[in-house]
Amino acid sequence: MSLLEIEGLSFRPPSASLFSSGPAGREILVDIALSLREGEIAGLIGESGSGKTTLVRCIAGLVQPSSGSIRFQGRPIYPGGNRRSFPGTQIQMVLQSGSLSLDPCMTVLSSLAEAIEAAGNSKVDVRDRAEQLLSAVGLSADLLLRYPRGLSTGQRQRVALARALAVGAKLLLLDEPTSGLDAISQVHTLALIATLCKQEGMSILFVSHDIAAAFAICSRISVMHDGKVIDSGTPRGLIESAEGSQTGRLLMGAGLTK
């Protein structure tokens, strides 16, 4: 069953928009079609500037598309959605390196407490629940009283994932989750993402220019170029069929060839 369905999605920013780095009125997203099944890790890859982050922001409700439709669990997010019908905490976005997902003025405990209360769990022992959440993402309770600046890049990423667990997210949007991590931290983060998907029943959209990481963890991958989805399939299927295409050039650059 599809958890997320996107059809014909386009986004053309106003000329005065922060998105407008090119000619006024240029479409950043063009006729996007994408779906994500329940319990699936799907990938979205492409070069910087291909439109990946803008698409994720549309799904998260941070940007309103110009046309097309987005449905979550069969219900419209766009068009026809409103604040009351938006899935809210069921869709969570974790930004690059986790640092932008955390308030620098809040301790880890405060950040997790906020998420726990947002999920309607005000009657639980917040500290105990926070410790459970940190344990679920492989972190020690010793970090609860630290601020984000006192955490490593990998630790901030894991705290951001713990916040998503706290609110019971059904769909996790991961935007460049391995960026800025050393090789060992990347491996641990990818293993954690796979575990969360399996144990927590989450669906995950893994957005990255790190093509090798996406191929290691995703069951299906969509390729973006110049605001369009130009290819989609299983990792093996893309390798077998992409020779000579834009997708093939991306895969060759990542060392992924037949």
C-alpha beads as a LAMMPS data file, in Angstrom:
LAMMPS data file: protein, C-alpha beads

258 atoms
257 bonds

1 atom types
1 bond types

-500.0 500.0 xlo xhi
-500.0 500.0 ylo yhi
-500.0 500.0 zlo zhi

Masses

1 110.0

Atoms # bond

1 1 1 0.000 0.000 0.000
2 1 1 1.303 3.455 -0.890
3 1 1 1.897 5.730 2.071
4 1 1 2.882 8.715 -0.071
5 1 1 1.740 9.484 -3.619
6 1 1 2.926 12.447 -5.674
7 1 1 1.551 13.171 -9.136
8 1 1 2.299 15.958 -11.599
9 1 1 3.996 18.119 -8.983
10 1 1 5.568 21.373 -10.138
11 1 1 6.994 24.353 -8.313
12 1 1 7.670 27.756 -9.827
13 1 1 8.851 30.308 -7.220
14 1 1 7.815 33.955 -7.253
15 1 1 10.489 36.229 -8.718
16 1 1 11.168 37.673 -5.236
17 1 1 11.478 34.261 -3.604
18 1 1 14.578 33.001 -1.804
19 1 1 14.450 30.095 -4.271
20 1 1 14.994 32.396 -7.242
21 1 1 18.670 31.926 -8.026
22 1 1 18.034 31.796 -11.747
23 1 1 15.730 33.566 -14.207
24 1 1 12.433 34.761 -12.733
25 1 1 9.658 32.214 -13.117
26 1 1 11.945 29.252 -13.823
27 1 1 10.415 25.989 -12.599
28 1 1 12.458 24.267 -9.898
29 1 1 10.254 21.145 -9.961
30 1 1 8.641 19.887 -13.154
31 1 1 5.842 17.271 -13.301
32 1 1 7.192 15.093 -10.474
33 1 1 5.703 11.627 -9.961
34 1 1 6.816 9.635 -6.922
35 1 1 5.419 7.067 -4.505
36 1 1 6.562 5.489 -1.257
37 1 1 5.214 2.285 0.207
38 1 1 4.628 1.585 3.884
39 1 1 7.771 0.295 5.586
40 1 1 9.985 1.136 2.613
41 1 1 13.278 2.992 2.361
42 1 1 13.252 4.803 -0.975
43 1 1 16.031 6.973 -2.312
44 1 1 16.072 10.311 -4.082
45 1 1 19.426 11.110 -5.666
46 1 1 20.842 13.726 -7.979
47 1 1 23.413 16.451 -8.258
48 1 1 23.296 19.566 -6.089
49 1 1 20.642 21.930 -7.453
50 1 1 18.558 19.173 -9.025
51 1 1 15.532 20.001 -6.842
52 1 1 15.742 17.276 -4.199
53 1 1 15.473 19.519 -1.137
54 1 1 12.675 21.607 -2.652
55 1 1 10.666 18.439 -3.267
56 1 1 11.200 17.296 0.330
57 1 1 10.069 20.705 1.594
58 1 1 6.882 20.385 -0.448
59 1 1 6.178 16.986 1.127
60 1 1 6.845 18.399 4.593
61 1 1 4.394 21.245 3.981
62 1 1 7.088 23.939 4.156
63 1 1 6.653 24.959 0.504
64 1 1 3.391 25.092 -1.459
65 1 1 3.662 23.575 -4.952
66 1 1 2.435 25.427 -8.023
67 1 1 0.481 22.440 -9.321
68 1 1 0.036 18.702 -8.979
69 1 1 -0.968 16.642 -5.952
70 1 1 0.513 15.084 -2.803
71 1 1 -1.415 12.440 -0.871
72 1 1 -0.430 10.882 2.462
73 1 1 -2.250 7.737 3.620
74 1 1 -4.790 8.460 0.873
75 1 1 -5.552 11.969 2.125
76 1 1 -4.552 15.153 0.281
77 1 1 -1.750 17.318 1.563
78 1 1 -1.924 19.391 -1.615
79 1 1 -4.239 20.551 -3.083
80 1 1 -7.215 20.567 -0.749
81 1 1 -5.230 20.010 2.433
82 1 1 -5.327 22.415 5.337
83 1 1 -3.724 22.781 8.753
84 1 1 -6.361 20.553 10.309
85 1 1 -5.952 17.754 7.739
86 1 1 -2.138 17.950 7.461
87 1 1 -0.554 14.850 9.033
88 1 1 1.614 17.012 11.292
89 1 1 3.895 14.922 13.462
90 1 1 3.386 11.841 11.262
91 1 1 5.763 13.396 8.710
92 1 1 9.127 14.408 10.131
93 1 1 12.055 15.997 8.324
94 1 1 15.628 15.606 9.545
95 1 1 17.903 18.185 7.974
96 1 1 21.537 17.813 6.966
97 1 1 23.808 16.807 9.899
98 1 1 20.948 17.206 12.388
99 1 1 22.222 20.595 13.549
100 1 1 19.442 22.522 11.799
101 1 1 16.828 20.205 13.316
102 1 1 17.784 21.086 16.909
103 1 1 17.338 24.329 18.821
104 1 1 20.848 25.438 19.896
105 1 1 19.394 26.943 23.088
106 1 1 17.760 23.702 24.244
107 1 1 19.407 20.717 25.899
108 1 1 18.916 17.261 24.451
109 1 1 16.445 16.544 27.266
110 1 1 14.440 19.700 26.518
111 1 1 14.324 18.909 22.797
112 1 1 13.119 15.385 23.428
113 1 1 10.636 16.523 26.088
114 1 1 9.104 18.938 23.596
115 1 1 8.646 16.097 21.089
116 1 1 7.280 13.721 23.730
117 1 1 4.661 16.292 24.773
118 1 1 3.789 17.042 21.125
119 1 1 2.899 13.369 20.759
120 1 1 0.424 13.658 23.614
121 1 1 2.549 11.759 26.115
122 1 1 2.538 14.393 28.854
123 1 1 1.704 11.807 31.528
124 1 1 4.785 9.669 30.986
125 1 1 8.016 10.176 32.905
126 1 1 9.738 12.451 30.398
127 1 1 13.284 11.690 31.507
128 1 1 12.726 7.928 31.397
129 1 1 11.170 8.213 27.939
130 1 1 14.028 10.432 26.767
131 1 1 16.561 7.870 27.966
132 1 1 14.660 5.149 26.076
133 1 1 14.715 7.233 22.912
134 1 1 18.440 7.879 23.155
135 1 1 19.050 4.185 23.734
136 1 1 17.002 3.375 20.618
137 1 1 19.375 5.470 18.506
138 1 1 22.511 4.181 20.203
139 1 1 23.261 7.119 22.507
140 1 1 23.963 7.302 26.237
141 1 1 21.722 9.077 28.736
142 1 1 24.825 11.054 29.724
143 1 1 24.080 13.349 26.771
144 1 1 20.683 14.510 28.058
145 1 1 21.931 17.722 29.618
146 1 1 24.191 18.728 26.733
147 1 1 23.416 21.393 24.157
148 1 1 23.771 20.676 20.410
149 1 1 27.125 22.487 20.295
150 1 1 28.459 19.909 22.762
151 1 1 27.593 17.002 20.473
152 1 1 29.424 15.563 17.505
153 1 1 27.821 15.751 14.051
154 1 1 26.811 12.103 14.279
155 1 1 25.336 12.543 17.752
156 1 1 23.244 15.526 16.618
157 1 1 21.933 13.435 13.731
158 1 1 20.907 10.672 16.129
159 1 1 19.179 13.076 18.530
160 1 1 17.189 14.412 15.568
161 1 1 16.183 10.839 14.735
162 1 1 15.199 10.276 18.384
163 1 1 12.867 13.288 18.149
164 1 1 11.172 11.697 15.154
165 1 1 10.697 8.500 17.148
166 1 1 9.254 10.492 20.053
167 1 1 6.346 11.812 17.991
168 1 1 5.605 8.462 16.338
169 1 1 6.442 9.563 12.794
170 1 1 5.169 7.360 9.960
171 1 1 7.264 9.049 7.273
172 1 1 10.814 10.228 7.841
173 1 1 12.333 12.642 5.321
174 1 1 16.118 12.459 5.591
175 1 1 17.876 15.258 3.700
176 1 1 21.580 14.418 3.252
177 1 1 21.734 12.405 6.505
178 1 1 25.334 11.244 6.003
179 1 1 26.775 14.591 4.900
180 1 1 29.640 15.756 7.109
181 1 1 30.068 12.366 8.790
182 1 1 33.299 10.381 8.746
183 1 1 33.273 6.950 7.104
184 1 1 32.646 5.004 10.327
185 1 1 29.807 7.330 11.402
186 1 1 28.257 7.008 7.951
187 1 1 28.166 3.215 8.266
188 1 1 26.634 3.421 11.749
189 1 1 24.028 5.976 10.621
190 1 1 22.977 3.860 7.636
191 1 1 22.636 0.786 9.876
192 1 1 20.546 2.805 12.343
193 1 1 18.233 4.059 9.582
194 1 1 17.650 0.498 8.365
195 1 1 16.937 -0.652 11.937
196 1 1 14.461 2.164 12.594
197 1 1 12.592 1.335 9.405
198 1 1 12.299 -2.327 10.358
199 1 1 11.625 -2.052 14.089
200 1 1 9.517 1.110 14.162
201 1 1 7.565 0.483 10.963
202 1 1 8.655 3.815 9.473
203 1 1 8.804 4.668 5.806
204 1 1 11.882 6.654 4.885
205 1 1 12.695 8.923 1.959
206 1 1 16.497 9.013 1.847
207 1 1 17.602 12.136 -0.019
208 1 1 21.265 12.380 -0.906
209 1 1 23.916 13.225 -3.458
210 1 1 25.862 10.316 -1.906
211 1 1 24.788 7.776 -4.495
212 1 1 26.731 4.859 -2.986
213 1 1 24.995 5.362 0.380
214 1 1 21.565 5.445 -1.272
215 1 1 22.298 2.265 -3.228
216 1 1 23.422 0.551 -0.026
217 1 1 20.200 1.151 1.896
218 1 1 17.291 1.790 -0.496
219 1 1 15.002 -0.736 -2.175
220 1 1 13.961 1.769 -4.878
221 1 1 15.634 4.926 -6.106
222 1 1 14.432 7.933 -8.100
223 1 1 16.959 10.083 -9.944
224 1 1 16.468 13.841 -10.262
225 1 1 18.051 16.154 -12.816
226 1 1 17.169 19.773 -13.543
227 1 1 13.954 19.597 -11.497
228 1 1 12.657 16.381 -13.052
229 1 1 12.582 12.716 -12.065
230 1 1 14.428 11.225 -15.022
231 1 1 14.757 7.642 -13.840
232 1 1 13.364 5.280 -11.218
233 1 1 13.900 1.660 -10.275
234 1 1 15.732 -0.781 -8.048
235 1 1 19.448 -0.209 -7.521
236 1 1 20.295 -3.235 -9.661
237 1 1 17.813 -2.245 -12.343
238 1 1 19.287 1.253 -12.615
239 1 1 22.808 -0.118 -12.939
240 1 1 21.703 -2.538 -15.657
241 1 1 19.767 -0.014 -17.740
242 1 1 21.403 3.371 -17.234
243 1 1 24.466 3.064 -19.452
244 1 1 24.985 6.150 -21.634
245 1 1 22.291 8.217 -19.887
246 1 1 22.476 11.030 -17.329
247 1 1 21.773 8.410 -14.669
248 1 1 24.600 6.304 -16.042
249 1 1 27.010 9.209 -15.761
250 1 1 25.982 9.757 -12.125
251 1 1 26.474 6.070 -11.334
252 1 1 29.821 5.961 -13.105
253 1 1 30.985 8.933 -11.024
254 1 1 30.061 6.975 -7.890
255 1 1 31.831 3.839 -9.115
256 1 1 28.554 1.967 -9.637
257 1 1 28.664 0.246 -13.025
258 1 1 27.948 -3.164 -14.471

Bonds

1 1 1 2
2 1 2 3
3 1 3 4
4 1 4 5
5 1 5 6
6 1 6 7
7 1 7 8
8 1 8 9
9 1 9 10
10 1 10 11
11 1 11 12
12 1 12 13
13 1 13 14
14 1 14 15
15 1 15 16
16 1 16 17
17 1 17 18
18 1 18 19
19 1 19 20
20 1 20 21
21 1 21 22
22 1 22 23
23 1 23 24
24 1 24 25
25 1 25 26
26 1 26 27
27 1 27 28
28 1 28 29
29 1 29 30
30 1 30 31
31 1 31 32
32 1 32 33
33 1 33 34
34 1 34 35
35 1 35 36
36 1 36 37
37 1 37 38
38 1 38 39
39 1 39 40
40 1 40 41
41 1 41 42
42 1 42 43
43 1 43 44
44 1 44 45
45 1 45 46
46 1 46 47
47 1 47 48
48 1 48 49
49 1 49 50
50 1 50 51
51 1 51 52
52 1 52 53
53 1 53 54
54 1 54 55
55 1 55 56
56 1 56 57
57 1 57 58
58 1 58 59
59 1 59 60
60 1 60 61
61 1 61 62
62 1 62 63
63 1 63 64
64 1 64 65
65 1 65 66
66 1 66 67
67 1 67 68
68 1 68 69
69 1 69 70
70 1 70 71
71 1 71 72
72 1 72 73
73 1 73 74
74 1 74 75
75 1 75 76
76 1 76 77
77 1 77 78
78 1 78 79
79 1 79 80
80 1 80 81
81 1 81 82
82 1 82 83
83 1 83 84
84 1 84 85
85 1 85 86
86 1 86 87
87 1 87 88
88 1 88 89
89 1 89 90
90 1 90 91
91 1 91 92
92 1 92 93
93 1 93 94
94 1 94 95
95 1 95 96
96 1 96 97
97 1 97 98
98 1 98 99
99 1 99 100
100 1 100 101
101 1 101 102
102 1 102 103
103 1 103 104
104 1 104 105
105 1 105 106
106 1 106 107
107 1 107 108
108 1 108 109
109 1 109 110
110 1 110 111
111 1 111 112
112 1 112 113
113 1 113 114
114 1 114 115
115 1 115 116
116 1 116 117
117 1 117 118
118 1 118 119
119 1 119 120
120 1 120 121
121 1 121 122
122 1 122 123
123 1 123 124
124 1 124 125
125 1 125 126
126 1 126 127
127 1 127 128
128 1 128 129
129 1 129 130
130 1 130 131
131 1 131 132
132 1 132 133
133 1 133 134
134 1 134 135
135 1 135 136
136 1 136 137
137 1 137 138
138 1 138 139
139 1 139 140
140 1 140 141
141 1 141 142
142 1 142 143
143 1 143 144
144 1 144 145
145 1 145 146
146 1 146 147
147 1 147 148
148 1 148 149
149 1 149 150
150 1 150 151
151 1 151 152
152 1 152 153
153 1 153 154
154 1 154 155
155 1 155 156
156 1 156 157
157 1 157 158
158 1 158 159
159 1 159 160
160 1 160 161
161 1 161 162
162 1 162 163
163 1 163 164
164 1 164 165
165 1 165 166
166 1 166 167
167 1 167 168
168 1 168 169
169 1 169 170
170 1 170 171
171 1 171 172
172 1 172 173
173 1 173 174
174 1 174 175
175 1 175 176
176 1 176 177
177 1 177 178
178 1 178 179
179 1 179 180
180 1 180 181
181 1 181 182
182 1 182 183
183 1 183 184
184 1 184 185
185 1 185 186
186 1 186 187
187 1 187 188
188 1 188 189
189 1 189 190
190 1 190 191
191 1 191 192
192 1 192 193
193 1 193 194
194 1 194 195
195 1 195 196
196 1 196 197
197 1 197 198
198 1 198 199
199 1 199 200
200 1 200 201
201 1 201 202
202 1 202 203
203 1 203 204
204 1 204 205
205 1 205 206
206 1 206 207
207 1 207 208
208 1 208 209
209 1 209 210
210 1 210 211
211 1 211 212
212 1 212 213
213 1 213 214
214 1 214 215
215 1 215 216
216 1 216 217
217 1 217 218
218 1 218 219
219 1 219 220
220 1 220 221
221 1 221 222
222 1 222 223
223 1 223 224
224 1 224 225
225 1 225 226
226 1 226 227
227 1 227 228
228 1 228 229
229 1 229 230
230 1 230 231
231 1 231 232
232 1 232 233
233 1 233 234
234 1 234 235
235 1 235 236
236 1 236 237
237 1 237 238
238 1 238 239
239 1 239 240
240 1 240 241
241 1 241 242
242 1 242 243
243 1 243 244
244 1 244 245
245 1 245 246
246 1 246 247
247 1 247 248
248 1 248 249
249 1 249 250
250 1 250 251
251 1 251 252
252 1 252 253
253 1 253 254
254 1 254 255
255 1 255 256
256 1 256 257
257 1 257 258
